[in-house]
Amino acid sequence: SNIIKMAPLLPTATGILVALAVCNLNIVNGFSLSSHRTHHVHSTTLMSSSWNDDYDDSYRSAPSRGSSTRQKSGRTRRSNGGGRSGRGRGSRDGQVSSGRGSGQPRPNRQSKESIRYPKNNYGYDDDDEYDSPNNNGDRMIQQQRMTNPIGCPLFGTCPGCVVDDYVADIDIVKSAQLYFSSGSIQKHISSSSRGRQSRGRYYDGDDEDDEFYEIKVPSSITQWRTQAKLAVASDKKWSRNAGCKIGLYQRHSHDVLPIPDCQVHHPSINKAVEAVVKATREVRTPAYQEDTGHGLLRYIQCQVEQSTGKVCLTLVMNCEKLKECQPHLSYLVKELKRSEPQLWHSIWCHCNDSAGNAIFARDVTRWHPIEGPPYIREKLPGTDPDPDSREGLLYFSPMVFRQANYEGFGEIAKQVREVIPNGSKVCELYAGVGLLGLSALLHHGKMAEEYDDPDGGIQWLRCSDENPENARCFERAVSSMPMKITGRSPKQLQKDNGKKGKRTRKNYKGKKSDKELSIKDLMDSMMSEASDESKPPPVDPSEKVTYMQASAAAAILKGQALGANVLIVDPPRKGLDEPVLQQLCQPYNPNQMYAEKPNALSHMARHTVNWVNDVRTLIYVSCGFDALARDCDQLLSSNAGWKLESATGYVLFPGSNHVETVVVLRR
């Protein structure tokens, strides 16, 4: 201000230039020309976010690979660790920003009562900017997971991990980012998604933070693996009976490398491996030798029950029948129980004498329970964390697929259930034990009860898979859930209602009655249905939650997705089966009547039926990105009307070059 007062004493041009230069310098440094009060407010803002400056300072000496340091407003601003793959916190002019959905200042937090809960999805309106109290902490946790090292002493020699730090800075994530940022994909992003992106970010002149593909690390980067399959080899080449060594195959060979104290293994797995190694040496269990085909123990599988920390151990033996494993199997099991009696949940034996690298044979008769209960039980994602709550359990036997990172996959289940509209009819293909579908069923049922919405919740859920053991695990899980959500009656009550005796008929409301159905009752039923055509027909409780034992291709052609408006697919690495993909690429047929059963479309030729005609939301959970890109190309280039709403990558196995991607498409 003193220089501005002196400006008239200077030549006109020089005075103007000096004044403008000083004004510009003061603005860059955060000062106001008119009032010292503004400077005080700005200083307070910087102090309130000083934790963020300290966090940035801690990484300035070692910036992340792919990260950038930019000068903005006289302060150093570092982009999120992990390069383009990260979505953590940053700082811009004293305001907190976090990649997707929060680049602008947030309004003050509101109480739960002040937020509007629309009846259609129990969420927030698109224009609401509600910031939960945990959001800030979640962003810090994400940043730490993406930048902190795993710290494994075996890194470099062990083939299990390709990176030891910056777990999101991997090749597959970079490929996914390039794919979703390409022009051929960007043109298929829905307008609503673009609107949310533009409202939720602060544009700073570049597109580095404006990515459609979001990256998350859903669990801790250490001790996340609760299931491991490990190879077995002889501890000494010159002696078959000197015990076994257990670990992973070294790169480009079948030489087994022991991995004691693996940092990504659950501690119970490391303890179980050590116990098996010691037991094989004690009882002289012969290890399988590939070159000769002799030996007995080929592989082991360890599955941890998270609630107890106990291990379900599967011993894969080189034999055809169980009796051929004796007496070595009995000696080994007895020694394991003696040395670690509190560690084992159960012990199984699997007989596999086939040549090749397949760990398990496909014949279900090769599985033999030796000790302990048949199922591992885990809490259904979305249930009350209270250990005494009884909202639902998932059941796993060694014969079914289970995610190695169960905790991390729970975050994927959370996203899936939240993008399903309220009141939907849901079909899940490649369902396994039904984790995704049952999690969504429980979530929407609880929300409907909480907000007293009688028409809320999921109307019905249909799951399918070809493994018969999956169906048994699914039925046990449904029986453990609240009856008001599943619509199922207890098994004992079902048996009592189905006892032999007088024949009963169902009345028009779906309830059993001992009375014969008269013509008057039938006419009254028809008249009441005709007078209220807008109300959907009641769902038979026995058909609200069902499971079909069939492959995805067979299930969809049997009408499993008829009437469903939401379809969930979680295929293996190879991607969608061709018949499933063909149906999803067909355009909507307005001339096809709505039907939930294939019999209702018997008047149509089967090749003309669109078996997914009513599906409006497709949730694709992918574990193989190459197959996902191929399937997305076909879906988006077809005339079926699909548009991308979101794409989220989950680094589910930190340390490996792998990403699980959840893509939501709507039409």
C-alpha positions in Angstrom: 0.0 0.0 0.0 2.9 2.3 0.7 4.2 1.8 -2.9 0.8 2.5 -4.3 0.8 5.8 -2.3 4.2 6.6 -3.8 3.1 5.7 -7.4 2.2 9.4 -8.3 5.7 10.5 -7.5 7.1 8.1 -10.1 6.7 8.4 -13.9 3.3 7.2 -14.9 4.2 4.0 -16.8 6.8 3.0 -14.2 4.4 3.6 -11.3 1.7 1.5 -12.9 4.1 -1.4 -13.6 5.5 -1.4 -10.1 2.1 -1.3 -8.5 0.7 -4.1 -10.6 3.8 -6.3 -9.9 3.5 -5.8 -6.1 -0.2 -6.4 -6.2 0.3 -9.7 -8.2 3.0 -10.8 -5.7 0.8 -10.2 -2.7 -2.1 -12.1 -4.3 0.1 -15.1 -5.1 1.2 -15.2 -1.4 -2.4 -15.2 -0.2 -2.7 -11.5 0.9 -5.5 -9.1 0.2 -4.9 -5.5 -0.8 -7.9 -4.1 1.0 -7.9 -5.8 4.4 -5.6 -7.6 6.8 -8.6 -9.6 8.0 -8.7 -11.6 4.8 -5.1 -12.6 5.3 -5.9 -13.7 8.9 -8.7 -16.0 7.7 -6.5 -17.5 5.0 -3.8 -18.3 7.6 -6.4 -20.0 9.8 -7.5 -22.1 6.9 -3.9 -23.2 6.3 -3.4 -24.1 10.0 -6.6 -26.2 10.0 -5.2 -28.3 7.1 -1.7 -28.4 8.5 -2.0 -32.2 9.0 -2.2 -32.4 5.2 1.0 -30.3 4.8 2.8 -32.6 7.2 1.6 -35.6 5.3 2.9 -34.1 2.0 6.2 -33.3 3.7 6.7 -36.8 4.8 6.8 -37.9 1.1 8.6 -35.0 -0.5 12.0 -36.7 0.0 10.7 -39.8 -1.8 8.0 -39.0 -4.3 5.9 -41.8 -5.6 6.5 -43.3 -9.0 4.3 -41.5 -11.4 3.5 -38.7 -9.0 4.1 -35.1 -9.8 5.0 -31.9 -7.9 3.3 -28.7 -9.1 3.7 -25.1 -8.0 0.3 -23.6 -7.3 -0.4 -20.3 -5.6 3.1 -20.1 -4.2 2.7 -23.5 -2.4 3.9 -26.9 -3.4 1.1 -29.3 -4.2 1.7 -33.0 -4.6 -0.6 -35.2 -6.6 -1.8 -38.3 -5.0 0.8 -41.0 -4.3 0.8 -43.9 -6.7 0.5 -41.6 -9.7 -2.7 -41.7 -11.7 -3.8 -44.8 -10.0 -4.3 -43.1 -6.6 -7.4 -41.3 -5.4 -6.1 -40.0 -2.1 -6.0 -36.6 -0.5 -4.3 -33.5 -1.8 -4.3 -29.8 -0.9 -5.4 -26.8 -3.0 -5.5 -23.3 -1.6 -6.3 -24.5 1.8 -9.2 -26.7 0.6 -9.2 -30.5 0.9 -9.6 -32.3 -2.4 -9.8 -36.1 -3.1 -9.9 -37.1 -6.7 -13.3 -38.2 -7.5 -16.3 -36.3 -6.2 -14.7 -33.9 -3.8 -12.5 -31.2 -5.4 -14.7 -28.3 -4.3 -15.4 -27.1 -0.8 -18.0 -29.2 1.0 -20.9 -27.7 2.9 -21.1 -28.3 6.7 -22.0 -31.8 7.8 -25.7 -32.3 8.4 -27.4 -34.5 10.9 -29.1 -37.6 9.7 -32.6 -36.1 10.1 -31.7 -33.2 7.8 -30.8 -35.4 4.8 -33.5 -36.3 2.3 -33.9 -40.1 1.8 -35.6 -40.6 -1.5 -37.9 -43.6 -1.5 -36.4 -45.1 -4.7 -32.9 -46.0 -3.4 -32.5 -44.9 0.2 -29.5 -42.9 -0.9 -28.9 -39.2 -1.3 -30.0 -37.1 -4.2 -27.4 -36.5 -6.9 -27.1 -32.9 -5.9 -26.6 -33.5 -2.2 -23.1 -33.1 -1.1 -23.2 -35.0 2.2 -19.8 -35.7 3.6 -19.8 -38.5 6.2 -17.6 -38.1 9.2 -15.5 -41.1 8.1 -14.7 -39.8 4.6 -11.6 -37.9 5.6 -10.2 -40.8 7.5 -11.0 -43.2 4.6 -9.0 -41.0 2.2 -6.0 -41.0 4.5 -6.2 -44.8 4.8 -6.4 -45.1 1.0 -3.3 -42.9 0.6 -1.4 -44.9 3.1 -2.3 -48.2 1.6 -1.2 -47.0 -1.9 2.2 -45.6 -0.7 3.3 -47.7 2.3 5.6 -50.6 1.6 4.7 -54.2 2.3 8.1 -54.7 3.7 8.6 -58.4 2.8 12.1 -59.7 3.2 11.5 -62.3 0.5 10.7 -59.7 -2.2 12.8 -60.2 -5.3 13.2 -63.9 -4.8 9.6 -64.9 -4.1 7.4 -65.0 -7.3 4.3 -64.1 -5.4 4.6 -60.3 -5.5 5.7 -58.0 -8.3 5.8 -54.8 -6.2 6.7 -54.2 -2.6 5.4 -50.6 -2.4 3.0 -48.4 -4.3 0.8 -51.4 -4.8 -1.6 -49.5 -7.2 1.3 -48.5 -9.5 1.2 -51.8 -11.5 0.9 -52.5 -15.2 -2.6 -53.8 -15.2 -3.9 -50.7 -13.5 -2.2 -48.5 -16.1 -3.7 -50.6 -18.9 -7.1 -50.2 -17.4 -6.7 -46.4 -17.0 -5.7 -46.1 -20.7 -8.6 -48.2 -21.8 -11.3 -46.2 -19.9 -9.7 -42.9 -20.9 -9.8 -43.8 -24.6 -12.1 -41.9 -26.9 -13.9 -45.1 -27.9 -15.0 -45.7 -24.3 -15.5 -42.0 -23.2 -18.2 -41.5 -25.8 -20.2 -44.3 -24.1 -20.2 -42.8 -20.6 -23.7 -41.8 -19.5 -24.5 -38.1 -19.2 -25.3 -38.5 -15.5 -21.9 -39.8 -14.8 -20.3 -36.9 -16.6 -22.4 -34.5 -14.6 -21.3 -36.0 -11.3 -17.7 -35.9 -12.3 -17.8 -32.2 -13.3 -19.7 -31.2 -10.2 -17.4 -33.1 -7.9 -14.0 -31.9 -9.1 -12.1 -28.6 -9.1 -10.8 -28.0 -12.6 -7.2 -26.8 -12.5 -6.3 -26.8 -16.2 -5.2 -30.4 -16.6 -7.1 -33.7 -16.8 -4.8 -35.7 -14.5 -7.4 -36.0 -11.7 -10.4 -36.2 -14.0 -10.3 -39.9 -14.5 -13.4 -42.0 -15.0 -11.7 -45.1 -13.7 -11.3 -45.0 -9.9 -8.7 -47.0 -8.0 -9.1 -48.3 -4.4 -7.1 -50.6 -2.1 -10.0 -52.2 -0.2 -8.0 -53.9 2.6 -4.7 -53.8 4.5 -1.7 -54.5 2.2 -0.3 -57.0 4.7 -1.9 -60.2 6.2 -4.9 -59.9 3.8 -4.7 -63.4 2.3 -7.0 -65.8 4.2 -6.7 -68.6 1.6 -3.5 -70.0 0.1 -2.7 -72.9 -2.2 0.9 -74.0 -1.9 3.1 -76.6 -3.7 5.0 -79.4 -1.9 8.4 -80.9 -2.8 10.9 -83.2 -1.1 13.1 -81.4 1.4 16.1 -83.4 0.2 16.4 -84.8 -3.3 18.3 -87.9 -2.2 15.8 -88.9 0.4 12.1 -89.2 -0.3 11.2 -89.7 3.4 13.1 -86.8 4.8 10.0 -84.6 5.0 8.6 -81.8 2.8 9.2 -78.2 2.0 6.2 -76.0 1.2 6.0 -72.8 -0.8 5.6 -71.4 -4.3 7.1 -72.4 -7.6 10.1 -70.2 -8.6 9.6 -68.2 -11.8 9.9 -70.3 -15.0 10.4 -73.5 -13.0 8.7 -76.1 -10.8 11.3 -75.7 -8.0 9.6 -75.0 -4.8 10.7 -71.9 -2.8 9.7 -71.9 0.9 8.1 -68.6 2.0 8.2 -68.6 5.8 6.7 -65.5 7.5 5.0 -64.3 4.3 3.9 -60.7 4.9 0.6 -61.0 2.9 -0.4 -64.3 4.5 -2.7 -64.3 7.4 -0.6 -65.3 10.5 -2.6 -68.5 10.9 -1.5 -69.6 7.4 2.2 -69.2 8.2 1.7 -71.1 11.4 -0.2 -73.9 9.6 2.6 -74.2 7.0 5.2 -74.5 9.6 3.2 -77.1 11.5 2.8 -79.2 8.3 6.5 -79.0 7.5 7.5 -80.2 11.0 4.8 -82.9 10.9 6.0 -84.3 7.6 9.6 -84.5 8.9 8.4 -86.2 12.1 6.4 -88.9 10.4 8.4 -89.0 7.2 5.7 -88.2 4.7 6.9 -88.7 1.1 6.5 -85.7 -1.1 5.3 -86.0 -4.7 8.0 -85.9 -7.4 7.0 -84.7 -10.8 9.8 -86.4 -12.7 9.0 -89.9 -11.5 5.3 -89.6 -10.4 6.1 -91.2 -7.1 5.4 -89.7 -3.6 2.3 -88.8 -1.8 1.7 -85.1 -0.7 1.4 -82.8 -3.7 -0.2 -79.6 -2.5 -1.9 -78.1 0.6 -4.7 -75.5 0.8 -5.2 -73.4 3.9 -8.4 -71.4 4.5 -8.7 -69.2 7.6 -12.0 -68.7 9.4 -11.7 -65.0 10.3 -13.9 -65.1 13.4 -11.8 -67.8 15.1 -8.4 -67.7 13.3 -8.6 -71.4 12.8 -7.4 -73.1 9.6 -9.3 -75.5 7.3 -6.4 -77.7 5.9 -6.7 -79.7 2.7 -4.0 -82.3 1.9 -3.8 -83.1 -1.8 -2.6 -86.6 -2.1 -1.2 -88.4 -5.2 -3.7 -91.3 -5.2 -7.0 -92.2 -6.7 -8.8 -93.5 -3.6 -8.6 -92.6 0.1 -7.4 -96.0 1.2 -4.3 -95.7 -1.0 -3.2 -92.7 1.2 -2.8 -94.9 4.3 -1.0 -95.3 6.6 0.9 -92.0 5.9 -2.3 -89.9 6.0 -3.3 -91.2 9.4 0.2 -90.6 10.8 0.3 -87.1 9.4 -3.1 -86.1 10.7 -2.4 -87.5 14.2 0.9 -85.5 14.4 -0.8 -82.3 13.2 -3.5 -82.6 15.9 -0.9 -83.4 18.6 1.4 -80.5 17.7 -1.2 -77.8 17.2 -4.5 -78.9 18.7 -6.1 -75.4 18.7 -5.1 -74.4 15.2 -7.2 -76.6 13.0 -10.8 -75.9 12.2 -11.0 -79.1 10.0 -8.8 -81.4 7.9 -9.7 -82.7 4.5 -8.0 -85.0 2.0 -8.3 -84.6 -1.7 -7.2 -87.4 -4.0 -5.6 -86.2 -7.3 -3.4 -88.6 -9.2 -3.8 -86.8 -12.6 -0.9 -85.5 -14.6 -0.5 -81.8 -15.1 -0.7 -78.7 -12.9 -4.3 -78.9 -11.8 -4.4 -78.8 -8.0 -7.9 -80.3 -7.6 -9.6 -82.9 -9.7 -13.1 -82.0 -10.9 -14.6 -85.3 -9.5 -16.5 -84.4 -6.3 -16.0 -88.0 -5.1 -12.3 -87.2 -4.6 -13.0 -85.0 -1.5 -12.9 -86.7 1.9 -13.5 -85.0 5.3 -11.1 -86.3 7.9 -11.6 -84.1 11.0 -13.8 -81.2 12.1 -17.0 -79.5 10.8 -17.8 -79.4 7.1 -18.1 -75.7 6.6 -16.2 -72.5 7.4 -18.6 -69.7 8.5 -18.1 -66.0 7.7 -20.3 -63.1 8.4 -22.2 -61.9 5.4 -20.9 -58.5 4.2 -23.1 -55.7 5.4 -24.1 -57.4 8.6 -23.9 -55.8 12.1 -20.2 -56.1 13.2 -21.4 -57.1 16.7 -20.3 -60.8 17.1 -23.6 -61.6 18.8 -25.7 -60.4 15.9 -27.5 -63.0 13.8 -28.2 -61.3 10.5 -26.6 -63.9 8.2 -23.7 -66.1 7.6 -21.9 -67.5 4.5 -20.8 -71.1 4.4 -17.7 -72.3 2.6 -16.4 -75.8 2.2 -13.1 -76.6 0.5 -15.1 -77.7 -2.6 -16.4 -74.1 -3.4 -14.7 -71.0 -4.6 -13.7 -68.4 -2.0 -12.0 -65.1 -2.5 -8.4 -65.1 -1.1 -9.0 -61.6 0.3 -12.4 -62.0 1.9 -12.3 -58.6 3.7 -11.4 -56.8 0.5 -14.1 -58.4 -1.5 -16.6 -57.2 1.1 -15.9 -53.7 -0.2 -16.8 -54.8 -3.7 -20.0 -56.3 -2.3 -20.7 -52.9 -0.7 -20.5 -51.1 -4.0 -22.7 -53.7 -5.8 -25.5 -53.5 -3.2 -25.5 -49.7 -3.2 -25.9 -49.3 -7.0 -28.9 -51.7 -7.1 -32.2 -49.6 -7.1 -34.6 -50.2 -4.3 -37.5 -52.6 -5.2 -35.4 -54.4 -7.9 -35.7 -57.9 -9.1 -32.2 -59.3 -9.2 -30.6 -62.2 -11.1 -27.0 -63.2 -10.3 -25.0 -65.4 -12.7 -21.7 -67.1 -11.7 -23.0 -66.6 -8.2 -20.8 -69.1 -6.3 -22.2 -69.3 -2.8 -24.3 -66.1 -3.4 -22.2 -63.6 -1.6 -23.1 -60.6 -3.8 -26.8 -61.3 -4.1 -27.4 -62.2 -0.5 -25.4 -59.2 0.7 -27.7 -57.0 -1.5 -30.8 -58.7 -0.3 -29.9 -58.2 3.4 -28.9 -54.5 2.8 -32.1 -53.5 1.1 -34.2 -55.5 3.5 -32.7 -53.7 6.5 -33.0 -50.3 4.8 -36.7 -51.0 4.0 -37.3 -51.9 7.7 -35.4 -48.9 9.0 -37.3 -46.4 6.9 -40.6 -48.2 7.2 -41.1 -48.8 3.5 -43.4 -51.8 3.0 -42.7 -51.8 -0.8 -38.9 -51.6 -0.3 -36.3 -54.2 -0.4 -35.4 -56.6 -3.2 -38.6 -58.2 -4.6 -36.8 -61.5 -5.5 -33.3 -62.9 -6.0 -32.3 -65.7 -8.4 -28.8 -67.1 -8.2 -27.1 -69.8 -10.2 -23.9 -71.7 -10.6 -22.9 -75.2 -11.8 -21.1 -76.5 -8.7 -23.6 -78.5 -6.7 -21.8 -77.7 -3.5 -22.5 -74.0 -4.0 -26.2 -74.7 -3.9 -25.9 -76.4 -0.5 -23.8 -73.6 0.9 -26.3 -71.1 -0.5 -29.3 -72.8 1.2 -27.5 -72.8 4.5 -26.7 -69.1 4.2 -30.4 -68.3 3.4 -31.5 -70.3 6.5 -29.2 -68.2 8.7 -30.8 -64.9 7.5 -33.9 -63.2 9.0 -37.2 -64.7 7.8 -38.7 -61.3 7.2 -36.0 -60.6 4.6 -35.8 -64.0 2.9 -39.5 -64.9 3.1 -38.5 -68.4 4.1 -40.2 -70.3 6.9 -38.1 -72.5 9.3 -37.5 -76.0 8.0 -39.4 -77.5 10.8 -42.5 -75.4 10.0 -42.2 -76.3 6.3 -42.2 -80.0 7.3 -45.3 -79.6 9.5 -47.2 -77.8 6.7 -46.2 -80.5 4.2 -47.2 -83.5 6.3 -49.4 -86.2 4.8 -53.1 -85.9 5.4 -56.0 -83.9 4.0 -55.2 -82.3 0.7 -55.0 -78.5 0.8 -55.3 -75.9 -1.9 -53.8 -72.5 -2.2 -56.2 -69.6 -2.2 -55.9 -66.5 -4.4 -53.7 -64.8 -1.8 -51.1 -67.6 -1.9 -52.0 -68.9 1.6 -53.0 -72.5 2.2 -56.5 -73.3 3.1 -58.5 -76.4 3.9 -61.5 -75.1 2.1 -62.3 -75.9 -1.5 -61.9 -73.0 -3.9 -65.4 -72.0 -5.0 -66.5 -70.2 -8.2 -67.4 -67.1 -6.1 -63.9 -66.9 -4.6 -62.3 -67.3 -8.0 -64.5 -64.5 -9.4 -63.7 -62.2 -6.5 -60.0 -62.8 -6.9 -60.2 -61.9 -10.6 -62.2 -58.8 -10.0 -59.8 -57.5 -7.3 -56.8 -58.1 -9.5 -58.5 -56.3 -12.4 -59.4 -53.3 -10.2 -55.8 -52.8 -9.1 -53.7 -53.5 -12.2 -50.9 -51.1 -11.0 -50.1 -53.3 -8.0 -47.6 -56.1 -8.9 -48.7 -59.6 -8.1 -47.6 -60.9 -4.7 -44.4 -62.9 -4.7 -44.6 -66.4 -3.5 -42.3 -66.5 -0.4 -40.9 -69.8 -1.6 -39.7 -68.2 -4.8 -38.3 -65.0 -3.3 -34.8 -66.4 -3.0 -33.9 -69.3 -5.3 -30.8 -71.1 -6.6 -30.4 -72.9 -9.9 -27.6 -75.5 -10.4 -26.6 -74.7 -14.0 -23.9 -72.9 -15.9 -24.5 -69.3 -16.7 -25.3 -70.0 -20.4 -27.8 -72.7 -19.4 -29.4 -70.6 -16.7 -30.0 -67.6 -18.9 -31.6 -69.7 -21.6 -33.8 -71.4 -19.0 -35.3 -68.0 -18.2 -33.4 -67.3 -15.0 -33.1 -63.5 -15.9 -36.7 -63.1 -17.2 -38.4 -60.2 -15.4 -35.2 -59.1 -13.7 -34.2 -55.5 -14.0 -30.8 -56.0 -12.4 -28.3 -58.6 -13.6 -25.1 -59.3 -11.6 -22.3 -61.2 -13.4 -19.0 -62.3 -11.7 -17.4 -64.6 -14.3 -14.0 -66.3 -14.1 -11.0 -64.8 -15.9 -12.1 -65.9 -19.3 -15.1 -63.5 -19.1 -18.7 -64.0 -20.1 -19.9 -67.1 -21.9 -20.8 -66.4 -25.5 -24.6 -67.1 -25.1 -24.7 -64.7 -22.1 -22.9 -62.0 -24.1 -25.1 -62.5 -27.1 -28.3 -62.0 -25.1 -26.9 -58.8 -23.5 -26.1 -57.4 -26.9 -29.6 -57.8 -28.1 -31.7 -54.6 -28.3 -34.8 -54.2 -26.2 -37.9 -55.7 -27.8 -41.0 -53.5 -26.9 -43.3 -56.2 -28.5 -42.2 -58.9 -26.1 -44.6 -59.1 -23.1 -43.3 -58.9 -19.6 -42.7 -62.4 -18.1 -41.0 -63.9 -15.2 -41.5 -67.5 -16.3 -40.5 -69.0 -19.7 -43.9 -70.6 -20.0 -45.5 -67.2 -20.5 -43.4 -66.9 -23.7 -44.3 -70.3 -25.0 -46.1 -68.7 -28.0 -42.8 -67.3 -29.2 -40.1 -69.2 -31.0 -37.2 -69.7 -28.6 -34.6 -68.1 -30.9 -36.7 -64.9 -31.0 -37.0 -64.5 -27.2 -34.8 -61.9 -25.5 -34.0 -63.6 -22.2 -32.7 -60.3 -20.7 -35.3 -58.0 -22.2 -36.2 -56.3 -18.9 -32.6 -55.9 -17.6 -31.8 -52.2 -17.1 -28.8 -52.4 -14.9 -25.8 -54.7 -15.5 -23.2 -55.0 -12.8 -20.0 -56.7 -14.1 -17.5 -57.8 -11.5 -14.3 -58.8 -13.4 -11.2 -60.7 -12.2 -9.7 -60.7 -15.7 -9.3 -57.2 -17.2 -8.5 -58.4 -20.8 -11.8 -60.4 -20.9 -13.6 -57.4 -19.4 -12.3 -55.0 -22.1 -13.3 -57.5 -24.8 -16.8 -57.9 -23.4 -17.3 -54.2 -22.8 -16.3 -53.5 -26.4 -19.0 -55.8 -27.6 -21.7 -54.5 -25.2 -21.0 -50.8 -26.0 -20.7 -51.3 -29.7 -24.0 -53.2 -29.9 -27.4 -51.6 -30.4 -28.6 -52.8 -27.0 -28.3 -49.2 -25.6 -25.8 -49.8 -22.8 -24.0 -46.8 -21.3 -21.2 -46.8 -18.7 -22.1 -45.3 -15.4 -19.0 -46.1 -13.4 -15.8 -48.2 -13.4 -13.9 -48.9 -10.2 -10.7 -50.9 -9.9 -9.9 -52.7 -6.6 -6.3 -53.7 -5.9 -7.6 -56.8 -4.2 -4.3 -58.6 -3.9 -1.7 -56.0 -2.9 1.7 -56.9 -4.3 0.5 -58.7 -7.3 -0.2 -57.5 -10.9 -3.9 -57.9 -10.6 -7.0 -55.7 -10.4 -10.6 -56.5 -9.8 -12.9 -54.1 -11.7 -16.6 -53.4 -11.1 -18.3 -51.8 -14.1 -21.9 -50.6 -13.8 -23.8 -50.2 -17.1 -27.4 -49.0 -17.5 -29.8 -48.6 -20.4 
